[in-house]
Amino acid sequence: MQIGVIGLGTVGYGVVDILTKEKKRLEKLIGQEVVVKYGCSLDDVELPNGIIATKDYKEVINDKDIDVVVELIGGTTIAKKIILEALEAKKHVVTANKALIAHYGKEIYQCANENNCHILYEASVGGGIPVLVSQKESLVANNTKKITGILNGTTNFILTLMEKDNLDFNEALAIAESLGYVEANPALDLDGIDAAHKICILAQNGFNQFIDADKIQCNGIRSVTKKDMNYAMKFGYRIKLIAQAKKLDDGIGIDVSTSLVNKEMLVANVMDAYNVVEIDTDYLENVLYYGKGAGRYVTASAVVSDIIKTHQNDLWSHEYEDCQNVQPITKAKYYIRCSKPIDVDYIEYYSKQDDHIYFTKEMELEDLKPLLEQDSVYFKVHG
């Protein structure tokens, strides 16, 4: 097995390092030689002896001896071109590119199928957590009913800081930025876009339907205040950025929303930069996947596992239908903070000075909005 790694950032270097350090063990595992032949980057790089450094990705793809191309540059433009060209050249492809798989998975899967090649993307969701391989293989006896997850470690870290250290959003964000947790484009994390890409991939595999990622509604964490964090804790909740998908009679309900989660729920107790995916099925019922969602070796671990998996003959099937109806999940219980009392059916009510706090009964968001004042704050409630 000869490998070309395209993209030598944090994860790319981790992949080369693991493949170098674990070479003998991995070779024994699959019964063939494991060689990193190329490392491709636009920057000047230092690579272990024997690995060819190149700035031209075509050199990797055009080498007839290369079996596996690893795409780790990210984005949806040149990365898409690299992956499609690699597949057309009959190379197996491994990627961690969640945006690309979420938006262009159908085209990429079709190209892989036409060329009888693996397209593997475990690292695109949950870092090193082996949830996708479980969906594609271990859960095949089951029909997925619902998927719930904390899928962005940066926002979970920020919310954890706000709770534990009683910080406001901007204070916690500054700490996360100083530690390098926040994407170069912060909106990907803070506005729920990154989590939307991941729940899109999980939902496609769980429900065997292609989902238009642009139709997934995202409500990020920018509106979370120290005040709402404290009220949530007072009533036994934590605030989390929850990605959720479930099968509906007429389509797929899917969204990403800042939510209050009952502390008694396992998902509520996932703290710091950790991720969790909870899958409800008909036969297995409930299964939970938990672990670190990002980091050099965390993500590289999943990439290397996929690389080694390409030696198998069986390809993942993506014979999915197109989902004709993608809609947010709007029927829920809601937390409301407003400056005046409102006429809403509630389970709990609390007032303090100018704050009126409601935990509503389950209701549709379209029925709630007309009742709210302009300055009202509301979040979904789980549990």
Beta strands, then each sheet from edge to edge (+ up, - down):
strand 1: 2-6
strand 2: 35-40
strand 3: 52-54
strand 4: 68-71
strand 5: 92-95
strand 6: 119-120
strand 7: 144-150
strand 8: 209-210
strand 9: 217-219
strand 10: 237-248
strand 11: 251-262
strand 12: 274-281
strand 13: 286-292
strand 14: 321-322
strand 15: 326-327
strand 16: 331-338
strand 17: 346-352
strand 18: 355-360
strand 19: 363-364
strand 20: 377-382
sheet 1: 3+ 2+ 1+ 4+ 5+ 6+
sheet 2: 9+ 11+ 10- 7+ 12- 13+
sheet 3: 8+ 14+
sheet 4: 9+ 11+ 15+
sheet 5: 9+ 11+ 20+ 16- 18+ 17-
sheet 6: 9+ 11+ 20+ 16- 19+
end
